[in-house]
Amino acid sequence: MIAPLIKTAVTLGAASLAYAWGFESRNYQLRQYQIKLLPANHRDVKILHLSDLHLSPWQKKLPTWLSQLPVEPDLIVLTGDVWSNQNSFAVVIKALEKYFKKPGFFVPGSNDYFAPQLKNPLKYLKQDDGKRHKGKELPWRDLKNLVELAGWQWLSNKSTELQINDTKFDVRGVDDAHYDFDDLNTVNHPKSESADLLLGLTHAPYLRVLDTYSNINADLILAGHTHGGQICLPIYGTIITNCDLPRELAKGLNRYQDKTWLHVSAGLGTAPFTRIRFFCQPEASLITLTS
């Protein structure tokens, strides 16, 4: 009686792993959202939010999918962890070159600075213990130069303004909060008097960052880092967020503190040593702001 049960469990486990690795981790989706935020009579603004690509030189499907994505955004926001390997420049360019003609912002994540390290996959199911183990330093300065040569802004603990169509944006971005590189004092000031909307960017949506943006009345916060949980359960949903963000905010569009829109991308990639997703499809998001 026990042997058939064990055989069934092993078969189901193997089938789930094959599905998570072979299909779902590569089943890229475009999510679309609409938010009424613009002043009356302003033209729509379309924001393409990308996050956590974790590109490696051997990847082909994700760069191709991104380069062929049938969207025409007004603004690109990339919330970090674009690569996982120092030899990834070619695939980064292939994935993003199409969008370099558009205005864009980039906020770095931990894997933009340091390569991931091999560790027990079960640790991904544990809550963040605050310990950081940095891998080999990546040539992030070269990545920064690439981003800026493309005309995008590397928004690391900085504020700036940008006009798109009829709308003027006050944009704030912090450096990676997972490694405590964020300096919240650089973004913690009232919205510019000339701006219509305040946009807050971060790779890792730690509550200290979200609270800072919410307290200065940010209209929209964009973040990544969580991978949406990456491994989720039916009905229960996200297991862990890899930060102090509550599970129910791990992905998608939600209200934060009942006053700020928060979009956390589930991301498009995975860490190279855990290339699986389960009940958490990889995604890019097109967010249309309307009046």
Buried (B, 14 or more C-beta within 10 A) or exposed (E): EEEEEEEEEEEEEEEEEEBBBEEBBBEBEEBEBEBEBBEEEBEBBBBBBBBBBBBBBEBEEBBEBBBEBEEEBBBBBBBBBBBBBBEBBEBBBBBBEBBBEBBBBBBBBBBBBBBBEEEEEEEBEEEBEEEEEEBEEBBBEEBBEBBEEBEBBBBBBBBEEBEBBBBBBBBBBBBBBBBEBBEBEBBBEEBBEEBBBBBBBBBBBBBEBBBBBBEBEBBBBBBBBBBBBBBBEEEEBBBBBBBBBEBEBBBBBBEBEEEBBBBBBBBBBBBBEBBBBBBBBBBBBBBBBEB
